[in-house]
Amino acid sequence: MEKKEITCDSCGSALRIAEGGGRAVCPYCGRTYILEEKAEGGMRGILARVQERAGVVAANFGLNRQRTAADAFGADGREEERRLLSSAKTQNGELTEYRGTASGEAVRVPDEIASVRKKAAYKNQMVGRVSFAPGVKKIGKRAFSRCAQLMRVRMEGVTDLGTKAFANCPALSEVTIASFIPNIGRKVFAHCPRITRVILPRNMEPSVSRLFGRLAKFRIEFIFFEN
């Protein structure tokens, strides 16, 4: 029987079918699909969403095999760094203020900035994606909280993450933490109801509740990797 190629709704790339056949992942942008939901709507779609939520809970409590996935920050980030610096204020290696210039823009905090000041991008109405280079070690309290368009966050070398640093971001859907963070404030991602997927090191599993709330494992898909 001829196999029909299934493509990603976001970027058009061919999806890879995960082990077991019920889930597919886009190798380019990392988006995941429940195959029944993608193929059909109506009641079967509703049932597929229920099955997906059950699968999230099972995976998060160790009842399924570990899965890994890539996030969507694959480029070197040079253009995103220039974009941030063009509209940011810095002082002695600290990002003191960033407001942005274009709606939904993607930016990267470069290695030469070691810390992000408290409320540096508070209520930023422009930023859509932000990543932090390995040299960025500290993100202050409420640094990117109440950012209305912020959808994706990636941290590579942060060691000190302030209280409510990304709280109250209504559009935030995906978070990637590439290395262990020893110092974590409270309610870092509080009141971010659209977060559906988080990629982080296995040794940060005990910090999930502190970062995302007590019931996080029942509503968010956590993808752990060994570091």
N, C-alpha and C positions, 0 to 999 in steps of 0.2 A: 504494500500500500504506500502511495506517495506521501511523504511528510510535508506538511505545510509550514513554511517559515513564519515565525511569529516575531513581530518587531516591536520595539519600544515606542510608546506613545510620545515620550519626551524628546528623544533624539533620533529615532528611526533605525537604530542599530538592531541587528538580529539578537534575540534573547537566547540565553543558555538555560536549558532545562536542568533544574537541580535534582539531586538524588531523590528518588521516590516519585518524580514526575508531577507533583502537585504544585510546584512553585518554579518560577523562572526569574532570572536576574539579568539585567543589562550589564554587559562587561564594560561599557563605556561610561555611563553615568551612575551606575550602581542602583538604579531603581528596581524594586522587586515587585512581582505580580503573583497573585493566586490565579492559576490558569482558568478555572471555571469562571471566575469573576471577569477576566478579560474576554473570554469567549462569549459569555451570555449575560443578559441582564435579568430583570424581574426577580422572581422568588429565588432562582438558582444563584443569582448574584448576591442576594441577601444572605443565603445560606453559606456562600463562599466567604463572605466577610466575617460571619460568625466563626467559621472554621479557622480563618486567618487569626482572629483574636485568640482562639483556643491554642493555636500553634505558637503564638507569641508567649503565652503563659507557660506552655510546656517547655519551650526552648530556654526561657529565662530561669526556670527552676531545674534545669539539667535533665529533662525527660527526652530531649531530642539530641542528635549529634550536633556538635559545634559547627557553625557555619561561619564563613568569613566573607567580607565584601569590601570593595574599594569605595572610597568617597569620591566626590566630584571635583577635587582640587588637584588635578593631575599636572598642570603646567608649572613652569619654574616660578611664576608669580611676579616677574620683574615689572610687567606692565601694571599689575595690581598695586605694587609697591609705589610706583611713580604716581599713580592715581591718588593714593592716600596722601602722600607727602605734598602733593600740589594743593591740597585743601586742609592741611593739618598744621597745628602749632606744636613745636617740640622745644624742650629745654633740658640740656644736660642728659641726653639719652632717655628722656621721658616724653611720651606722647601726652600733651596736656589738653589738647582739644582737636576734635575732628567732626566736621559737620557735613561733608560731602557736597558734590556738585551736580550729580545726575541721579534720577530716580532709579532705585534698584541696583546701583552700581556695586561691583565686586572689588574689594580692596584687600590688601595684605599689609600687616604691620611688619616692617623689615627687621633684620637682625641688629641693626645699629640702635634700635629702640629697645631698651632693656625692660621698661615698665610702662604701663598705661595708667594714667592718673585717674583717681576717683571721678566719676561722672564725665569722663573725657568725651564720650559720644552719647551722653544721656539725652533721650528723646530725639535722637537722630532720625529724620524723616526720609533719608535718602538711601542709606546702606542696605543692600540686599544680601550680600555674602561677605564674611570677613574671615581671614585666616591669619594666624600668628606664627611667624618664623621661629625656628628653634632658639634664637637669641633672646626672644621676648620671655622674660621669667615671671613677671608680675602683672596681673590685671586687677585693678582696684575696684572698690565697692561701686556697684551700679554703673560701671564703666560703659556698658552697652545696654543698659536696661531701657525699657519703653521705646525700643526702636521698631516702629510700626511695620517696616518692610523687610526686616532681617529674617532670612529664611534658612541660612546655613552658616555654621561656625566650625572652624577647625583650629585646634591648638596643638603645637608640635613640641614645645619645650617648657611650657608654663610650670612653675613650681609653687606659685602662690596665687590662688584664685579667690577674689574677694566676694563678700556677701552680696547676693542679688546682682552679680555682675551682668547677667543676661536675663534678669527677671522681667516679666510683663512684656514679652515680645510675642504678639499674637500670631505672627506668620511663621515663627521659627518651627522648622519641621525636622531638621537633621543636625546632629552634633557629632564631630569626630575629635577624640582626644587621643593623640598619638603616643603619649608617654605618661608615666605615672606622675600624679600631682600630689605631693605630700601635704600641702597646706591648703585646706578648702574651707571657705566661709559657709554661711548658712543660706539656704534657699537660692542657690546660684541660678537655677533655671525655674524658679517659682512662677506660676501663672503663665506658662507657655503651653497652652492646651493642644497645640497642633504638632508637638514633637511626636514623631512616630518611629524614628530609628536613631540609635546611638551606637557608635563604634568606639570601643575603648579597651585598654589593657585588662586582662583577667584579674590582675592584682588590685584593680580599682573597684571590683564588684562590691566590696563592703561599703563603698562610698556612694552607691547609687541612690539610696534614700536621702542622704544629705544633699546631693546635687539636684535630684528630680522629684523628691517627695516620697512619702511612705508607700503609696500605691503605684509607684512608677512601673513596677514589673508587670502589672496587670494591663497597662495601656500602651507601653512603649516596647518596641523590639530592641533588645540589647544584643549586639554582636561583639563578643569578646575575642581577643587574640592574645596569644602568649608573647610576652616581650622579655 
